């Protein structure tokens, strides 16, 4: 079910699996927790180059901040909302050593992201994403 949820909507998965649509998220959370436990390392370990994007969903009525690991090509963090407070939630989840080890952070032209990255990840180079 988790594999299917990555490839189609929760409502489609719920119909195929004959479960309530909100149960799909629960299954995905349990699979994710098991994979993290089996891996034994933090998803932030070894992260050196990240991309940050603030985007809207549900026809622009809701916003989410996402962080991807450029080296592994995967999402490592997401949270509803935008702005410094939300981005600080991500940065607070990193150890001081992990923030210092950050080499490159890509993001759009939002000054608040560049300023926050410069302050919290002093060794990172901020690269503006033209998209």
C-alpha positions, 0 to 999 in steps of 0.5 A: 500500500505504501508503494502504491501511495507514492505513485497515486492519490490516497483516494485511489489507494484506498479504493484499490485496497478497500480501506478508508482514505485516511488509513492510507496515511497511517500505513505510510507513517508506520512503513516510514518509521520501520524503514527509519528504525532499520536504517539506524541513522538520522535522515539528516546524517551526511546531508551536505547539499540541500534545496529548500522550496516553499510551495502552495497546494490545494489550489494555492490555499495551503502552503508547505515548506520542503527540504530535499537532499540534492546528493541522494535525490530525496525529500528529507523534511516537509512542514505545513506553512512558510517563513522563518519560523517553519524553516527554523523548525527544520534547522532546529532538527539538525545538530550544530555539526550538521549545520556547520557541515552544510556546503550548499543550500539552494532556494528561490530568491526569498531574502529571509531564506538566504539570511537564515541560512547564512546565520544558522549554516555559516559554512553553506553557500546559498545558491539562488534557484531561478525557478 
